[in-house]
Amino acid sequence: MTRVLVVEDDPQLVRALVINMQARRYGVDAATDGATALRLAAARQPDVVMLDLGLPDMDGVDVIRALRGWTRVPILVLSARRASEEKVVALDAGADDYVTKPFSMDELMARLRAAVRRTEDSPLAPETTLVETDEFVIDLRAKKVARGDREVRLTPTEWHLLEILVTNPGRLVTQKYLLQEVWGVSRSGKTNYLRVYMAQLRRKLEADPAHPRYLVTEPGMGYRFEG
């Protein structure tokens, strides 16, 4: 059973989320503040965390940073904060998705399914398990990236995006395909997600992120990995 940790201080919203997820056979734990959330995350080891940013004891971004200190569990932010700067801060801290309130329960469940899919292992052909470049090495089976002798820490979303690109070397991967595979959505209005995450990957992997050699943009169409 997939376990979800809901971190939200609105009891009515918690009840609605719990009912909807249990109806879909998810296991659910709930926390109303950040401290309880961090304790439950360590004790219950959830598969996905749904997190409100406006918590009574600490900012949700601090909860994200604390979780990222020891786990790569997918973090799905639920927040009334709509400013793009707020979204970028949460994503940069390590969140994998951002849903603004109010939201459609059907869309939220689709985002949850996408988050679960990103963590599932898929069999890989032996010849595609190791991708080496002059700057970094990607071990697809171990789900690790290294630059020299240092491991590069990626969030689950960053990893899934990179995995799709490197397993299609030299091919244009469209924005629509990436949005559907990584976030479970295909609307063109979500392309800002791709820009944010590609920028993060370039900062972590490219020698010159402003002039990427490996993670190449095809303007208006998508992205390409050049090995």
C-alpha positions in Angstrom: 0.0 0.0 0.0 1.3 3.5 -0.9 1.5 5.7 2.2 0.9 9.4 2.0 1.7 11.9 4.8 -0.6 14.9 4.7 0.7 18.0 6.5 -2.1 20.5 6.7 -3.7 22.5 9.6 -7.2 22.9 8.0 -9.2 20.0 9.5 -11.9 20.1 6.8 -9.3 19.9 4.1 -7.5 17.1 5.9 -10.8 15.2 6.2 -11.5 15.6 2.5 -8.0 14.4 1.5 -8.1 11.4 3.8 -11.5 10.3 2.5 -10.5 10.7 -1.1 -7.1 8.9 -0.7 -8.5 6.1 1.4 -11.2 5.5 -1.2 -8.4 5.0 -3.7 -6.6 2.6 -1.3 -3.8 4.8 -0.1 -2.6 4.7 3.4 -2.8 8.1 5.0 -1.1 9.8 8.0 -1.9 13.4 9.0 0.1 16.1 10.8 -1.2 19.6 11.7 2.2 21.2 12.2 5.8 20.9 11.0 7.3 19.3 14.0 4.8 16.5 14.0 5.2 16.1 10.2 9.0 15.5 10.6 8.5 13.0 13.4 5.9 11.1 11.4 8.0 11.2 8.2 10.9 9.5 10.1 8.7 7.0 11.9 6.3 6.0 9.0 8.6 6.5 6.0 5.8 7.7 3.6 6.0 7.2 -0.1 4.7 10.8 -0.8 4.3 13.9 1.4 1.5 16.5 0.7 2.6 19.7 2.4 0.9 23.0 3.2 3.3 25.9 3.4 1.3 27.9 6.0 1.8 25.8 9.1 1.3 27.1 12.7 4.8 26.3 14.0 7.2 26.7 11.0 7.1 27.6 7.4 6.5 24.7 5.0 9.7 25.5 3.1 11.7 24.7 6.3 9.9 21.4 6.5 11.0 20.7 2.9 14.6 21.5 3.7 14.6 19.4 6.8 13.2 16.4 4.8 15.7 16.9 2.0 18.4 16.5 4.6 17.8 12.8 4.7 15.1 11.6 2.2 14.2 12.0 -1.5 10.5 11.2 -0.9 8.4 13.1 -3.4 7.0 16.3 -1.8 3.7 17.8 -3.3 3.1 21.3 -2.0 -0.5 22.4 -1.5 -0.6 26.2 -0.9 -2.7 29.3 -1.3 0.5 31.2 -2.2 0.3 32.0 -5.9 3.3 34.2 -6.5 5.8 32.6 -8.9 8.6 33.6 -6.4 7.0 31.5 -3.7 6.7 28.6 -6.0 10.4 28.9 -7.1 11.5 29.0 -3.4 9.6 25.8 -2.6 10.8 24.0 -5.7 14.4 25.1 -5.1 14.2 23.9 -1.5 13.3 20.4 -2.9 9.6 20.2 -3.6 8.6 18.1 -6.6 5.3 19.7 -7.4 3.2 22.7 -6.5 -0.6 22.9 -6.4 -2.3 26.2 -5.6 -5.5 26.3 -3.5 -8.3 25.9 -4.3 -7.7 22.9 -6.5 -9.6 20.1 -8.2 -9.5 16.8 -6.3 -9.2 14.9 -9.5 -6.2 16.9 -10.6 -4.6 16.5 -7.2 -5.1 12.7 -7.3 -3.5 12.7 -10.8 -0.5 14.6 -9.4 -0.3 12.1 -6.6 -0.3 9.2 -9.1 2.4 10.9 -11.1 4.5 11.3 -7.9 4.1 7.6 -7.1 5.0 6.6 -10.7 8.3 8.6 -10.5 9.5 6.6 -7.6 8.8 3.2 -9.1 11.7 1.2 -10.5 11.6 0.3 -14.2 13.8 -2.4 -15.7 16.7 -1.1 -17.8 18.6 -2.7 -20.5 22.3 -3.4 -19.4 23.7 -1.2 -22.1 21.8 1.8 -20.8 22.6 1.6 -17.2 25.7 3.9 -17.2 25.9 7.2 -19.0 29.2 9.0 -19.0 30.1 12.5 -20.0 33.2 14.7 -19.5 31.4 16.4 -16.6 29.4 13.8 -14.9 28.4 10.1 -14.7 24.8 8.8 -14.4 24.2 5.4 -13.0 20.6 4.7 -14.1 20.3 1.4 -12.1 21.5 2.9 -8.9 19.7 6.2 -9.6 22.9 8.2 -8.8 24.8 11.0 -10.4 28.4 11.9 -9.7 30.7 14.7 -10.7 34.3 13.5 -10.2 34.3 11.8 -6.8 31.3 13.7 -5.5 27.7 12.5 -5.6 25.2 15.0 -6.9 22.0 15.0 -4.9 18.8 15.2 -7.0 15.2 15.4 -6.0 12.9 12.6 -7.4 11.5 15.0 -10.0 14.9 16.2 -11.1 16.0 12.5 -11.4 12.9 11.5 -13.4 13.4 14.4 -15.8 17.1 13.6 -16.3 16.4 9.9 -16.7 13.9 10.5 -19.5 16.3 12.8 -21.4 19.4 10.6 -21.0 17.6 7.4 -22.1 16.7 9.2 -25.3 20.1 10.6 -26.3 20.1 13.0 -29.2 16.4 12.9 -29.5 14.0 15.9 -29.0 11.8 15.2 -26.1 8.7 17.5 -26.3 7.5 19.7 -23.5 4.1 17.9 -23.7 5.7 14.5 -23.2 7.8 15.6 -20.3 4.9 17.3 -18.5 2.8 14.2 -18.9 5.5 11.8 -17.8 6.9 13.8 -14.9 4.0 15.7 -13.6 1.0 13.9 -15.0 -0.2 17.0 -16.9 0.0 18.0 -20.5 -1.2 21.6 -20.5 1.2 24.1 -22.2 0.7 26.5 -19.3 2.8 24.4 -17.0 6.0 24.8 -19.1 7.4 27.0 -16.3 7.8 23.8 -14.3 10.2 22.5 -17.0 12.2 25.8 -17.1 12.7 25.8 -13.3 13.8 22.1 -13.2 16.0 22.3 -16.2 17.7 25.3 -14.7 18.2 23.4 -11.4 19.7 20.4 -13.3 22.0 22.6 -15.3 23.3 24.3 -12.1 24.0 20.9 -10.7 25.5 19.2 -13.7 26.8 21.7 -16.3 30.2 23.4 -16.2 28.6 26.5 -17.6 24.8 26.4 -16.8 24.2 29.5 -18.9 25.6 27.8 -22.0 24.6 24.1 -21.5 26.5 21.5 -23.4 24.5 18.4 -22.4 20.9 19.6 -21.4 20.0 21.5 -24.5 16.8 23.6 -25.1 14.9 23.4 -28.4 13.0 26.7 -28.1 9.3 26.3 -28.2 9.5 22.5 -28.6 11.3 20.7 -25.8 14.7 19.5 -24.6 17.5 17.2 -25.8 20.3 15.4 -24.1 23.6 15.5 -26.0 26.0 12.9 -24.7 
